[in-house]
């Protein structure tokens, strides 16, 4: 009987070890597959982050180039505005030097001009809006009258 018990125990032990071994192989394969997937996803994430960094760097370069190009485009606009303002000031100085404008009228005119220029009007449009002509007497009359109220 002891011999039979040993055989049954040996057989049970062997089948139990075999099933345990198969279970461990299965678990190891699952772990290995999960590990491979995680490594692949980490690699993919790292590649995406690197690509994103490259895109951000390129975007900064493009924005810099855009700002540089716009500077040169806008430079002409700003130079034109500065020229118009300079011409306007020279024209007003000419009227002042002729004695057709008092200090107060000259100051009011400059203030009104600056307001119109801030609104984006050109010097010639500002002169037209204030209806200043080239005749000093006409300017004198127009400057002494009260300006229209804007709505």
Buried (B, 14 or more C-beta within 10 A) or exposed (E): EEEEEEEEEEEEEEEEEEEEEEEEEEEEEEEEEEEEEEEEEEEEEEEEEEEEEEEEEEEEEEEEEEEEEEEEEEEEEEEEBEEBBEEBEEBBEEBBEEEBBEEEBBEBBBEBBEBBBEEEBBBEBBBEBBEBEEEBEEBBEBBEEEEEEEE
